[in-house]
Amino acid sequence: MSDCLWHGGGHQPEHGVQAICELITDLLPGLGFNPATDVQVLCPMTRGVIGTRNLNTVLQQLINPPAPDKVEINRGGNLLREGDVCDKPLRASTHHPVDQRLQPRSLQRRLRNYPRH
């Protein structure tokens, strides 16, 4: 028995994105998992359709869609939204617990201190 779910995803990159979307919206919630806190998606690259940059955007739209009452900040080409879940602190000296939901004030404070690239 494994705690990993392996999915072939098809033969084209778009098939992989579609398979991940179906898992996040249908299968995993049906099995009692919370996609925002119980799931980790691994991919082998940062660029391209199945890279982390695109998948983070797709997953954010599925798990934490925009709403008029949610604060959003665009920093360095990354959109951070109130309610997003961080898998690690934004800087080493941050003393917040892992997986803390971002609230508007703490999000703005963290971004002010985030190193620019």
BAFI-174128 format. One line per field, with one value per atom (N, C-alpha, C, O, CB): y, x, z; atom name. Coordinates in steps of 0.2 Angstrom, whole numbers, plus 5000, padded with zeros to 4 digits. Glycine has a CB too. Layout:
# BAFI-174128
py Y	...
px X	...
pz Z	...
name CA	...
***
This chain:
# BAFI-174128
py 4994	5000	5006	5006	5000	5011	5017	5023	5023	5018	5029	5035	5039	5045	5038	5037	5041	5038	5032	5040	5043	5041	5043	5048	5045	5037	5038	5038	5034	5033	5043	5043	5045	5049	5049	5041	5042	5048	5051	5036	5050	5057	5057	5063	5062	5052	5052	5054	5053	5058	5055	5056	5063	5064	5052	5068	5075	5079	5077	5078	5084	5088	5090	5090	5094	5092	5094	5089	5090	5097	5083	5077	5077	5075	5070	5078	5078	5083	5082	5079	5089	5095	5093	5094	5101	5090	5088	5083	5083	5086	5078	5073	5075	5073	5067	5080	5083	5087	5086	5088	5091	5094	5090	5091	5098	5084	5079	5076	5075	5074	5075	5072	5077	5075	5070	5083	5088	5090	5091	5094	5090	5092	5086	5087	5096	5080	5075	5069	5068	5072	5066	5059	5061	5057	5056	5065	5066	5068	5066	5070	5073	5075	5070	5069	5082	5066	5060	5055	5051	5057	5055	5050	5053	5050	5048	5059	5062	5067	5069	5057	5068	5072	5079	5081	5070	5084	5091	5093	5093	5095	5095	5096	5102	5102	5098	5107	5112	5111	5114	5118	5105	5104	5097	5095	5105	5092	5085	5083	5077	5081	5087	5085	5088	5094	5086	5085	5088	5085	5079	5086	5090	5088	5089	5095	5093	5084	5084	5084	5081	5078	5088	5089	5090	5092	5094	5087	5087	5094	5094	5082	5099	5105	5111	5111	5105	5117	5123	5126	5129	5128	5125	5128	5123	5117	5131	5126	5122	5121	5123	5115	5117	5116	5112	5114	5112	5107	5103	5105	5101	5096	5111	5114	5117	5118	5119	5118	5121	5128	5129	5121	5132	5139	5138	5141	5143	5134	5134	5130	5132	5130	5124	5120	5124	5123	5114	5128	5132	5137	5138	5136	5140	5144	5140	5143	5148	5135	5130	5128	5129	5124	5126	5123	5129	5128	5120	5135	5140	5142	5143	5147	5142	5143	5138	5140	5144	5132	5126	5126	5126	5120	5127	5127	5133	5133	5124	5139	5145	5150	5155	5147	5150	5154	5162	5163	5152	5166	5173	5175	5172	5178	5180	5182	5190	5192	5178	5193	5201	5202	5208	5204	5198	5200	5197	5198	5197	5194	5191	5196	5199	5185	5198	5202	5198	5192	5205	5201	5198	5203	5209	5197	5200	5204	5200	5194	5205	5204	5202	5204	5210	5204	5199	5201	5197	5190	5200	5199	5196	5191	5185	5192	5192	5188	5182	5178	5185	5182	5177	5181	5186	5174	5178	5181	5177	5171	5180	5181	5178	5180	5186	5180	5176	5177	5175	5170	5174	5180	5178	5171	5169	5183	5167	5160	5155	5149	5159	5157	5153	5149	5152	5156	5143	5139	5139	5137	5132	5141	5141	5134	5132	5147	5131	5125	5126	5121	5120	5132	5134	5142	5145	5132	5144	5151	5154	5152	5152	5161	5165	5167	5168	5171	5167	5168	5164	5162	5176	5163	5159	5161	5158	5158	5168	5171	5171	5174	5178	5169	5169	5164	5158	5168	5166	5161	5159	5157	5164	5158	5156	5148	5146	5159	5145	5137	5136	5140	5134	5130	5128	5127	5125	5121	5128	5127	5133	5131	5121	5138	5143	5147	5149	5149	5148	5151	5159	5161	5150	5161	5168	5173	5172	5170	5178	5183	5189	5190	5183	5194	5200	5204	5205	5205	5205	5209	5205	5208	5211	5198	5195	5194	5193	5188	5193	5192	5198	5198	5191	5204	5210	5211	5213	5216	5210	5210	5205	5207	5209	5199	5194	5197	5196	5188	5199	5201	5207	5208	5203	5212	5218	5215	5218	5222	5210	5207	5202	5200	5205	5200	5195	5197	5203	5192	5194	5196	5196	5192	5191	5202	5202	5199	5200	5210	5196	5193	5197	5195	5186
px 5004	5000	5004	5009	4995	5003	5007	5002	4996	5010	5005	5002	5002	5000	5004	5005	5006	5001	4999	5013	4998	4994	4998	4999	4987	4999	5003	4997	4993	5008	4998	4993	4997	5002	4988	4996	5000	4999	5003	4998	4992	4991	4990	4988	4996	4991	4991	4997	5003	4986	4997	5003	5005	5010	5002	5001	5002	5002	4999	4997	5006	5006	4999	4998	5011	4995	4988	4984	4980	4985	4986	4982	4984	4980	4984	4990	4993	4989	4987	5000	4989	4985	4978	4975	4986	4975	4968	4967	4962	4965	4971	4971	4972	4968	4976	4976	4977	4971	4969	4984	4968	4962	4956	4953	4960	4956	4950	4952	4947	4950	4958	4960	4958	4955	4967	4960	4959	4952	4950	4963	4948	4941	4936	4931	4939	4938	4933	4935	4932	4932	4941	4943	4945	4942	4948	4949	4952	4947	4947	4958	4943	4938	4933	4930	4934	4931	4927	4930	4926	4925	4936	4939	4941	4944	4946	4938	4939	4945	4947	4939	4949	4955	4953	4949	4960	4956	4956	4961	4967	4956	4960	4965	4970	4976	4962	4967	4971	4976	4982	4967	4975	4980	4983	4988	4977	4979	4981	4985	4987	4975	4986	4989	4995	4996	4983	5000	5006	5007	5007	5012	5008	5009	5016	5019	5004	5019	5026	5027	5023	5030	5031	5032	5040	5043	5028	5042	5049	5053	5059	5051	5049	5051	5048	5042	5052	5050	5047	5043	5038	5052	5045	5042	5038	5039	5048	5034	5030	5023	5021	5033	5019	5012	5011	5007	5008	5016	5015	5021	5023	5016	5024	5029	5025	5019	5033	5029	5027	5023	5019	5032	5026	5023	5016	5012	5028	5015	5008	5004	4998	5008	5006	5002	5000	4994	5006	5004	5003	4997	4992	5009	4997	4991	4985	4980	4993	4985	4979	4977	4970	4981	4981	4979	4976	4971	4984	4979	4976	4969	4965	4981	4968	4961	4956	4950	4961	4958	4954	4952	4947	4956	4958	4957	4955	4952	4964	4958	4957	4955	4959	4963	4949	4947	4947	4946	4941	4947	4947	4940	4935	4948	4939	4933	4933	4939	4930	4928	4928	4931	4934	4922	4930	4932	4939	4941	4927	4943	4949	4955	4954	4950	4959	4965	4970	4971	4969	4972	4977	4983	4982	4974	4989	4995	4999	5000	4999	5001	5005	5012	5014	5002	5017	5024	5028	5028	5025	5032	5037	5034	5036	5042	5028	5024	5020	5017	5029	5020	5016	5011	5011	5021	5005	4999	4998	4997	4993	4998	4996	4989	4988	5002	4985	4978	4977	4979	4973	4973	4971	4968	4964	4966	4970	4968	4972	4971	4961	4977	4982	4986	4987	4987	4988	4992	4999	5001	4989	5003	5011	5013	5012	5014	5018	5021	5027	5030	5022	5030	5036	5036	5032	5042	5039	5039	5043	5047	5043	5041	5044	5051	5054	5039	5053	5060	5062	5058	5061	5068	5070	5069	5068	5078	5068	5067	5060	5058	5070	5055	5048	5047	5049	5044	5043	5041	5034	5031	5043	5031	5024	5024	5029	5021	5019	5019	5018	5015	5014	5021	5020	5012	5009	5024	5010	5004	4999	4993	5001	5001	4997	4993	4996	5001	4987	4983	4985	4985	4975	4986	4988	4982	4977	4991	4982	4977	4980	4986	4976	4976	4978	4984	4989	4973	4984	4989	4995	5001	4987	4995	5001	5004	5010	5000	5000	5002	5006	5011	4996	5003	5007	5013	5018	5002	5013	5019	5025	5031	5018	5023	5028	5030	5036	5024	5026	5028	5033	5038	5023	5032	5036	5044	5048	5034	5045	5051	5054	5059	5051	5050	5052	5057	5056	5046	5063	5068	5066	5063	5074	5068	5066	5071	5077	5065	5069	5074	5075	5079	5072
pz 5000	5000	5000	5004	5006	4996	4995	4997	4996	4988	4999	5000	4994	4995	5007	4989	4983	4978	4977	4980	4974	4968	4962	4960	4969	4958	4952	4946	4946	4951	4941	4936	4929	4929	4937	4924	4918	4915	4912	4914	4915	4912	4905	4902	4914	4901	4894	4890	4893	4892	4884	4880	4878	4876	4874	4880	4879	4885	4890	4874	4886	4892	4894	4900	4891	4889	4891	4895	4899	4885	4893	4896	4904	4908	4893	4905	4912	4916	4922	4912	4913	4917	4918	4923	4913	4913	4914	4919	4923	4907	4919	4924	4931	4936	4922	4932	4939	4941	4946	4938	4936	4938	4940	4945	4932	4936	4938	4945	4949	4933	4946	4953	4958	4964	4953	4957	4962	4964	4969	4961	4958	4959	4960	4963	4953	4958	4958	4963	4968	4952	4961	4964	4972	4976	4961	4973	4980	4985	4990	4979	4983	4988	4989	4995	4985	4984	4985	4990	4993	4978	4990	4995	5002	5006	4992	5003	5009	5010	5016	5015	5005	5005	5004	5000	5001	5007	5006	5001	5003	5012	4995	4990	4992	4990	4983	4996	4999	5004	5004	5001	5008	5013	5013	5016	5020	5009	5010	5003	5003	5011	4998	4992	4990	4991	4986	4988	4985	4978	4977	4989	4973	4966	4964	4965	4961	4962	4960	4952	4949	4963	4950	4943	4942	4946	4939	4936	4935	4932	4931	4930	4931	4928	4931	4934	4921	4929	4931	4925	4926	4934	4919	4913	4909	4910	4909	4905	4901	4904	4909	4899	4900	4902	4909	4913	4897	4910	4916	4921	4925	4914	4920	4925	4931	4931	4921	4936	4942	4941	4944	4947	4937	4936	4933	4936	4931	4928	4926	4930	4932	4919	4933	4938	4944	4946	4940	4947	4952	4951	4955	4955	4945	4943	4942	4944	4936	4938	4937	4944	4945	4933	4949	4955	4959	4963	4959	4959	4963	4961	4965	4962	4954	4951	4954	4955	4944	4954	4957	4964	4966	4955	4968	4975	4979	4984	4978	4976	4979	4974	4973	4984	4971	4965	4968	4974	4962	4963	4965	4967	4965	4959	4972	4974	4976	4977	4980	4975	4976	4983	4984	4975	4988	4995	4997	5003	5000	4992	4993	4991	4985	4990	4995	4993	4989	4990	4999	4983	4979	4978	4978	4972	4978	4977	4971	4971	4983	4966	4961	4962	4962	4954	4963	4965	4960	4961	4972	4956	4952	4948	4946	4957	4945	4940	4944	4941	4936	4951	4954	4958	4961	4960	4957	4960	4967	4967	4955	4972	4979	4981	4980	4984	4983	4985	4992	4995	4980	4996	5002	5002	4998	5005	5007	5007	5004	5005	5004	5000	4998	5003	5009	4993	5002	5007	5005	4999	5008	5010	5008	5011	5016	5012	5007	5009	5013	5015	5003	5013	5017	5018	5015	5012	5023	5024	5019	5015	5031	5018	5012	5013	5008	5011	5019	5021	5027	5031	5022	5028	5033	5040	5045	5033	5041	5048	5050	5055	5048	5045	5047	5052	5051	5040	5057	5062	5062	5067	5069	5056	5055	5054	5051	5049	5057	5055	5048	5044	5059	5046	5039	5037	5042	5038	5031	5029	5032	5033	5030	5034	5037	5031	5026	5041	5032	5027	5027	5033	5028	5022	5021	5022	5019	5014	5027	5028	5025	5024	5036	5023	5020	5023	5020	5019	5030	5033	5033	5032	5040	5035	5035	5028	5028	5039	5023	5017	5014	5012	5012	5016	5014	5018	5015	5015	5024	5028	5025	5025	5035	5024	5021	5014	5013	5020	5010	5004	5004	5000	4999	5008	5009	5010	5008	5015	5014	5016	5011	5012	5023	5006	5002	4997	4994	4997	4996	4992	4985	4982	4993	4981	4974	4970	4972	4972	4965	4960	4954	4949	4958
name N	CA	C	O	CB	N	CA	C	O	CB	N	CA	C	O	CB	N	CA	C	O	CB	N	CA	C	O	CB	N	CA	C	O	CB	N	CA	C	O	CB	N	CA	C	O	CB	N	CA	C	O	CB	N	CA	C	O	CB	N	CA	C	O	CB	N	CA	C	O	CB	N	CA	C	O	CB	N	CA	C	O	CB	N	CA	C	O	CB	N	CA	C	O	CB	N	CA	C	O	CB	N	CA	C	O	CB	N	CA	C	O	CB	N	CA	C	O	CB	N	CA	C	O	CB	N	CA	C	O	CB	N	CA	C	O	CB	N	CA	C	O	CB	N	CA	C	O	CB	N	CA	C	O	CB	N	CA	C	O	CB	N	CA	C	O	CB	N	CA	C	O	CB	N	CA	C	O	CB	N	CA	C	O	CB	N	CA	C	O	CB	N	CA	C	O	CB	N	CA	C	O	CB	N	CA	C	O	CB	N	CA	C	O	CB	N	CA	C	O	CB	N	CA	C	O	CB	N	CA	C	O	CB	N	CA	C	O	CB	N	CA	C	O	CB	N	CA	C	O	CB	N	CA	C	O	CB	N	CA	C	O	CB	N	CA	C	O	CB	N	CA	C	O	CB	N	CA	C	O	CB	N	CA	C	O	CB	N	CA	C	O	CB	N	CA	C	O	CB	N	CA	C	O	CB	N	CA	C	O	CB	N	CA	C	O	CB	N	CA	C	O	CB	N	CA	C	O	CB	N	CA	C	O	CB	N	CA	C	O	CB	N	CA	C	O	CB	N	CA	C	O	CB	N	CA	C	O	CB	N	CA	C	O	CB	N	CA	C	O	CB	N	CA	C	O	CB	N	CA	C	O	CB	N	CA	C	O	CB	N	CA	C	O	CB	N	CA	C	O	CB	N	CA	C	O	CB	N	CA	C	O	CB	N	CA	C	O	CB	N	CA	C	O	CB	N	CA	C	O	CB	N	CA	C	O	CB	N	CA	C	O	CB	N	CA	C	O	CB	N	CA	C	O	CB	N	CA	C	O	CB	N	CA	C	O	CB	N	CA	C	O	CB	N	CA	C	O	CB	N	CA	C	O	CB	N	CA	C	O	CB	N	CA	C	O	CB	N	CA	C	O	CB	N	CA	C	O	CB	N	CA	C	O	CB	N	CA	C	O	CB	N	CA	C	O	CB	N	CA	C	O	CB	N	CA	C	O	CB	N	CA	C	O	CB	N	CA	C	O	CB	N	CA	C	O	CB	N	CA	C	O	CB	N	CA	C	O	CB	N	CA	C	O	CB	N	CA	C	O	CB	N	CA	C	O	CB	N	CA	C	O	CB	N	CA	C	O	CB	N	CA	C	O	CB	N	CA	C	O	CB	N	CA	C	O	CB	N	CA	C	O	CB	N	CA	C	O	CB	N	CA	C	O	CB	N	CA	C	O	CB	N	CA	C	O	CB	N	CA	C	O	CB	N	CA	C	O	CB	N	CA	C	O	CB	N	CA	C	O	CB	N	CA	C	O	CB	N	CA	C	O	CB	N	CA	C	O	CB	N	CA	C	O	CB	N	CA	C	O	CB
***
